[in-house]
Amino acid sequence: MARSINELRGRLLTPFLLGVAALVLIGCENSATAYQIEGREHALILVREQRLPFAAIEQFVLVSRLPVCQRRWRIQEDGTPMASMRVYRAGDLLWALEQKGSWYLATTEDCKVQRWPNPNPQSLGPLVGTFQEKDGRVVFVAAQ
């Protein structure tokens, strides 16, 4: 009798636990997309990670100019759907990023990112493109 109760409990509990695990993982995001400056070795990469459902989506900018440097920098959190991030050329090996009014300067000279609290629109070069959500995926769309 005790064995049949344990078997029944196991048959009912296993699908329930698998269902709960699936629900927990459904709300998570882990995505990355790149603006390739000069091939795969020279790029700005936007990384979005959500570790738990209902948690904020952490964002990082990975700045890469291999073999010189590659570093990952945390920027402001974001939500779903993703707020678009515009990328401007701001100088030689220098890029300006803007998302929801927050500005960052990224340099691929030594792979650094810093907040830009008082952006000067006159110092911006052309818009090169936008990181955005398209069809449920994060993509980089080049400016035209």
N, C-alpha and C positions, 0 to 999 in steps of 0.2 A: 504494500500500500504506500509506504513512504517513498519507494523508488518511483512509482507511477506519478506521484505528486511532483517530485523533483523533475522528472522527464517533462511533464506538462508545463511546469514553471519555466524550464529551459526552452521549450518550443514557443512559449508566449513571450518570454523576455527577450530572446535574441532578435526577433523582428522589431520589437519596440525599440531596443537600443540602437539598432541599425537606422531606424527611422529618425530617432533623435539626433544621431550623429550626422545624418544627411541634412537635416534642417539647420544644424549648427554651421555646416560648411557651405550651405547655399548662399548665405549672406556675405561671404568673405570675398575679397578682391586681391589679386596679386597680378599686376600687369606692368609692362614696361614697353616703351617705344622710343625710337631714336631719331634725332635730326643728324644725319650724316653730313659732316662738313667736308671732309676729304676722305671718303671711304669709311670702312668700319673702324679704323684705328683712330680717327679724329671725329668725335661726336659729342653731342649733348643728349643725354638719355633721361627721360622722365620715368621714375619708378613710383608706383602706387601700391601700398600694402595695407590690408585690413586683416588683422590677426583674429578678431572675433566678430561675429555679427553684432551690429548696432554700435560697434566701436568706431571711432573716427578713422578716416583713411589717412595713414601716414604717407607723406610724399618726400621723395629724394630726387636730387639732380645729380646724376653721375656724369662727371666731366672727364673726358678721355682724349688723350693725345699720345698714343703709344708710339714708341717705347719710352717716351719722356715721363709721362705721369698718367694716373687714373685715380680719381677719388670720388667718394659718394658723400653728399652734403644733404642734411635734413632741411626741408623748408616747411612752410605752413601746412597744416592739415587741410584736407578738403573733404567734400561729401560726394554723394551720388545724386544726380549725375555729375560728372566732373565739370568743374568750371574751366573754360578754355584758358590756355596759357600762350600768350603771344611771345615770339622770339624776334628780337631786332639785332641787327649788326650794330655794334657800338664802337668799333675800332678794330685794330689789328689784333686778332686772337681774343677779342672781347665781345661779349653778347649780353644784351639786356633782356630779362624775362619779366613778364607782368601777368599776374593772375589775381583777379578780384581786388585790384588796387594795390597789391603788394608787389614791390619791385625788387629784383635781384640783379647783380652783375656777376657774370661767370666768365672766367678767363681760362682759355685752354693753353696759355703759356706755361702755367704751373698748376693748373687744375684746381682752382679755388672758386668758391661761390660766397658772396656776401650780400647782406641786405642793402638795398639802396633806398634810404629813407626819403630823400628829396631828389627825385629824378628830374633831370633837365631835358625836356623833350627836344630841344635844339641839338643836343649832343647825340641823339639817336640817329643811326643810319636807317636803311630801309628795313621794313618788315620782311623777314625771310620765311616765316611760316607760323603755324599754330599747332600746339598740342591740343587735341580735342577728342571728345568721345563721339564715335561714329558707329552706328549699328551695334552698340553694346561693347565696342572695343576702343581702347585708347590708341590713337594714331597721330602721326605728324602729317599735316597738310601744308605743302609748300605754298608760299604766296605766289600770286601770278602777276 
